[in-house]
Amino acid sequence: MDILNWRLPFISIVILGWGSYILWQRKHHPDRIIQWGFRTDNWWSVSKRVLPFALLAISSFLVIGLLNNSIQWTWHIVPILLIYPLWGILQQFLVIALVAGNLQDLDEHKQRSGSIIFITSLLFAIVHYPHAWLMGGTFLLALFYGYIFLKERNIYVLGILHGWLGALFFYTVLNRDPFSEVFAKYLN
């Protein structure tokens, strides 16, 4: 994606491909969907658990952005706040649900939750290589999300929050405009 600068085609293909797979599973194996965290019955309990983390994260982003003079306010943040949660849900499904969830569900190899969370967080950070701030931020996010997911199993809340935190992280800490990075060459 980064090497070829194919962000929009890559993201679109991944969302369509995995989205189709999830819909197929929903039709043929509805219990698996719930196990993966595609559920709304615990929406409010999960939301209440992640709200303090979200507020601390946003405050940290603003402090880092102010100290580094890296805050970038533009109208571009609005569409990113609207569409990035879909990508966040898919990322949480791929890393948290499939990796952490499946490791937890392995009967013959019962692993401690701490090891599962650490392995998943490390993987999530590595996927964001070579961007050091992004690797650090996603590692911390996955530590917390791994813990919440293994307790509650709700991908929607974690994914939507991932999208919003990710968008704010780009515009405050990284001084990057993901809207321009993804859509600019298609809009000119």
WOWOPE-V11591 format. One record per pair of residues at least 12 apart in sequence whose ideal C-beta (glycine too) atoms are under 7 Angstrom apart, sorted by the first residue. I is the first residue (numbers start at 1). J is the second residue. If there is no record, write none. Layout:
# WOWOPE-V11591
I | J
I | J
This chain:
# WOWOPE-V11591
7 | 181
7 | 182
8 | 182
8 | 183
8 | 186
11 | 87
14 | 90
15 | 86
15 | 87
15 | 90
18 | 90
18 | 94
35 | 101
36 | 93
36 | 97
36 | 101
36 | 155
37 | 97
37 | 149
37 | 153
37 | 154
37 | 155
38 | 155
38 | 156
39 | 153
39 | 154
40 | 156
42 | 152
42 | 154
43 | 154
43 | 156
43 | 157
45 | 152
46 | 148
46 | 152
46 | 154
46 | 157
47 | 157
49 | 148
50 | 148
50 | 157
50 | 161
53 | 144
54 | 161
54 | 165
57 | 165
58 | 168
61 | 168
61 | 169
61 | 172
61 | 173
62 | 172
64 | 173
65 | 172
65 | 173
70 | 172
70 | 173
70 | 174
70 | 175
71 | 172
72 | 171
72 | 175
72 | 177
74 | 177
76 | 177
76 | 179
76 | 180
77 | 167
77 | 171
79 | 179
80 | 167
80 | 178
80 | 179
81 | 164
81 | 167
84 | 163
84 | 166
84 | 167
85 | 159
85 | 160
85 | 163
85 | 164
87 | 163
88 | 159
88 | 160
88 | 162
88 | 163
88 | 166
89 | 155
89 | 156
89 | 159
89 | 160
91 | 162
92 | 145
92 | 155
92 | 158
92 | 159
92 | 162
93 | 155
95 | 120
95 | 123
95 | 124
95 | 142
96 | 120
96 | 145
96 | 146
96 | 149
96 | 158
97 | 155
99 | 120
99 | 123
100 | 116
100 | 117
100 | 120
100 | 146
100 | 149
100 | 150
101 | 149
103 | 116
104 | 116
104 | 150
113 | 150
116 | 146
116 | 150
117 | 143
117 | 146
117 | 147
120 | 142
120 | 146
121 | 139
121 | 142
121 | 143
121 | 146
122 | 139
124 | 138
124 | 139
124 | 142
125 | 138
125 | 139
133 | 173
133 | 174
134 | 174
137 | 169
141 | 162
141 | 165
145 | 158
